[in-house]
């Protein structure tokens, strides 16, 4: 009777080992496939969906840990969720990339308009400041403090315009547009100080 019981335990243990051995290969392959799928999307995900990427990488690390411990059942049970997570990550990264490309396209169009208009504004303000600097007396509607502020603002416009054109030349049109908007706002202030019409 004891011999029979011993053989039953031995057979059960052998069956469990066989089952584990049978699960090792599919579990290993599942992790390898998941790693390959994640590698394809990692660069875009790091840029456009970093939070989602962190979650997926954490899940993958947990399953790899299970694989290393020989818990193949846990790996096979969890790999479906990991695969879904990678698919969702791919979608969110693609959506983020698409939104960024649309924003860059819009910024490029805006820069195209601004880079034509702003130099004219800067030139007009520079001309006005040059004329007033040569005159012996400022007009009644412009005091010295306003004129000094206008000159300071004009210098800021010139330096920022230089930064904006450099940004645009290096392909960073969004930064270029942000700087151009600063120039436009400052230009409106300076024109008011100098009693210039916006037209």
MARZA-618997 format. One record per residue (C-alpha): residue in three letters; x, y, z. Coordinates in steps of 0.25 Angstrom, whole numbers, plus 5000, padded with zeros to 4 digits. Layout:
BEGIN
ALAXYZ ...
***
This chain:
BEGIN
UNK500050005000 UNK501150095004 UNK501850064991 UNK500650094983 UNK500550234990 UNK502050254988 UNK501850234973 UNK500650324972 UNK501350434978 UNK502550414969 UNK501650404957 UNK500950534961 UNK502250604963 UNK502750554950 UNK501450604943 UNK501650744950 UNK503050754945 UNK502650714931 UNK501550814931 UNK502550924936 UNK503550884926 UNK502450884915 UNK502151024919 UNK503551084920 UNK503651094904 UNK502351164902 UNK502551254914 UNK504051284909 UNK503551314895 UNK502351404900 UNK503351494907 UNK504251494895 UNK503151534886 UNK502651644896 UNK504051704897 UNK504151704882 UNK502851774881 UNK503151874891 UNK504551904885 UNK503851944872 UNK502952054879 UNK503952094891 UNK504552214884 UNK503252284880 UNK502552234893 UNK503752304901 UNK503452434894 UNK501952434893 UNK501452334904 UNK502452324915 UNK501452294926 UNK500852184918 UNK502252134915 UNK502652124929 UNK501452044933 UNK501651944922 UNK503151934925 UNK502751904940 UNK501851794935 UNK502851734926 UNK503951734937 UNK502951664947 UNK502751554937 UNK504251534934 UNK504451524949 UNK503351414949 UNK504051344937 UNK505451354944 UNK504751284956 UNK504151174948 UNK502751224950 UNK502351194936 UNK500851184939 UNK500851334944 UNK501651374932 UNK500551314922 UNK499451364931 UNK499951504930 UNK500551514916 UNK499151544910 UNK499051674918 UNK500451714915 UNK500151694900 UNK498851774901 UNK499651884908 UNK500751884897 UNK499651904887 UNK498952014895 UNK500352084897 UNK500552074882 UNK499252144879 UNK499452254889 UNK500952274884 UNK500352284870 UNK499252384874 UNK500252464882 UNK501252474870 UNK500052504860 UNK499652624870 UNK501052674870 UNK501252664855 UNK499952744854 UNK500452844864 UNK501752864856 UNK501052874843 UNK500152984849 UNK501353054855 UNK502053054842 UNK500853124835 UNK500853224846 UNK502353244845 UNK502253264830 UNK501253384833 UNK501953444844 UNK503353434838 UNK502753524827 UNK502053624836 UNK502953644848 UNK504153694841 UNK503353804835 UNK502853844850 UNK504253834855 UNK504753924844 UNK503654024845 UNK503954034860 UNK505454044858 UNK505254154848 UNK504354234858 UNK505354214869 UNK506454264859 UNK505654384855 UNK505354424870 UNK506754404874 UNK507254504864 UNK506254614867 UNK506654714878 UNK505354704885 UNK504354584887 UNK502854614882 UNK501954664893 UNK501154524894 UNK502454444897 UNK503254474910 UNK504654434912 UNK504354314921 UNK503454254910 UNK504454274899 UNK505554204908 UNK504554084911 UNK504254084896 UNK505754074892 UNK505953964903 UNK504753884897 UNK505253904883 UNK506653844887 UNK505853724893 UNK505053704880 UNK506353704872 UNK507053604881 UNK505853514882 UNK505653514867 UNK507053464865 UNK506753354874 UNK505353324867 UNK506053314853 UNK507153224859 UNK506053134865 UNK505353124852 UNK506553094844 UNK506852984853 UNK505452924851 UNK504852964864 UNK503753044858 UNK502853034871 UNK503953104879 UNK504153204868 UNK502653244868 UNK502653254883 UNK503753354882 UNK503053424870 UNK501853444878 UNK502653504889 UNK503253604879 UNK501853634874 UNK501353664888 UNK502553754891 UNK502453824878 UNK500953864881 UNK501453924894 UNK502653994888 UNK501754054877 UNK500854104887 UNK501954174895 UNK502454234882 UNK501054284878 UNK501054194865 UNK499854144859 UNK499753994858 UNK499354004843 
***
